[in-house]
């Protein structure tokens, strides 16, 4: 008997999470629906969807790139080394991490792996993968309605502000843009993982801390 055929994958420009979004409900309903998202191929190798979490009426939302290895295993955002560094910096800046909402532009971990059991190496999501995942982030923004969005790194910035975004051009400043049809205030800065990779980690950390202090002042 011939082997069953496998359907051809959808073309990349057809990737979208739209069909998986619930018609109604709050963050809990959104999180539950996201667990079954098949809007792009990243769901296949990932352990699970890593959705945003935090205060449902948070004044500040922090948006990163995508879950990392530890986040993928635990199913929670920012629980790895970069997340611990971010938590420390938020506290030092006067922003209570418990009052924030944290999420990522892409909800599945994208990685390369030489062989099973080998270390999983982070790979940056493509623009089409970010675009496919954008409906989840748009709904999170609409439900939380933060006063300020802290944009962590280039990928989050491109997901929210377009492919021409460059962190260095606007980091540490509050900018106003129309995001998914709503006026938003955003403060771009580096992703905390870049601090961990920096040659001068202390200087990089102080730069992140300075940006977060600006965010704290912007919230009043």
Secondary structure as the mmCIF struct_conf table of DSSP 4:
data_model
#
loop_
_struct_conf.conf_type_id
_struct_conf.id
_struct_conf.beg_label_comp_id
_struct_conf.beg_label_asym_id
_struct_conf.beg_label_seq_id
_struct_conf.end_label_comp_id
_struct_conf.end_label_asym_id
_struct_conf.end_label_seq_id
HELX_LH_PP_P HELX_LH_PP_P1 UNK A 2 UNK A 11
HELX_RH_3T_P HELX_RH_3T_P1 UNK A 12 UNK A 14
BEND BEND1 UNK A 17 UNK A 17
HELX_RH_3T_P HELX_RH_3T_P2 UNK A 18 UNK A 20
BEND BEND2 UNK A 21 UNK A 21
BEND BEND3 UNK A 23 UNK A 24
HELX_RH_AL_P HELX_RH_AL_P1 UNK A 27 UNK A 34
TURN_TY1_P TURN_TY1_P1 UNK A 35 UNK A 36
BEND BEND4 UNK A 39 UNK A 40
TURN_TY1_P TURN_TY1_P2 UNK A 41 UNK A 41
HELX_RH_AL_P HELX_RH_AL_P2 UNK A 42 UNK A 45
BEND BEND5 UNK A 46 UNK A 48
STRN STRN1 UNK A 53 UNK A 54
TURN_TY1_P TURN_TY1_P3 UNK A 56 UNK A 57
BEND BEND6 UNK A 59 UNK A 59
STRN STRN2 UNK A 60 UNK A 66
HELX_RH_AL_P HELX_RH_AL_P3 UNK A 69 UNK A 74
TURN_TY1_P TURN_TY1_P4 UNK A 75 UNK A 75
TURN_TY1_P TURN_TY1_P5 UNK A 77 UNK A 78
BEND BEND7 UNK A 80 UNK A 80
HELX_RH_AL_P HELX_RH_AL_P4 UNK A 81 UNK A 93
TURN_TY1_P TURN_TY1_P6 UNK A 94 UNK A 94
HELX_RH_3T_P HELX_RH_3T_P3 UNK A 97 UNK A 99
STRN STRN3 UNK A 100 UNK A 106
BEND BEND8 UNK A 108 UNK A 108
STRN STRN4 UNK A 111 UNK A 112
BEND BEND9 UNK A 114 UNK A 115
TURN_TY1_P TURN_TY1_P7 UNK A 116 UNK A 117
BEND BEND10 UNK A 118 UNK A 118
HELX_LH_PP_P HELX_LH_PP_P2 UNK A 119 UNK A 120
STRN STRN5 UNK A 121 UNK A 122
HELX_LH_PP_P HELX_LH_PP_P3 UNK A 124 UNK A 126
HELX_RH_AL_P HELX_RH_AL_P5 UNK A 127 UNK A 144
BEND BEND11 UNK A 147 UNK A 147
STRN STRN6 UNK A 148 UNK A 152
BEND BEND12 UNK A 153 UNK A 153
HELX_RH_AL_P HELX_RH_AL_P6 UNK A 154 UNK A 161
TURN_TY1_P TURN_TY1_P8 UNK A 163 UNK A 164
HELX_RH_AL_P HELX_RH_AL_P7 UNK A 167 UNK A 170
TURN_TY1_P TURN_TY1_P9 UNK A 171 UNK A 172
BEND BEND13 UNK A 173 UNK A 173
STRN STRN7 UNK A 174 UNK A 179
TURN_TY1_P TURN_TY1_P10 UNK A 180 UNK A 181
STRN STRN8 UNK A 182 UNK A 189
HELX_RH_AL_P HELX_RH_AL_P8 UNK A 192 UNK A 197
BEND BEND14 UNK A 199 UNK A 200
HELX_RH_AL_P HELX_RH_AL_P9 UNK A 201 UNK A 219
#
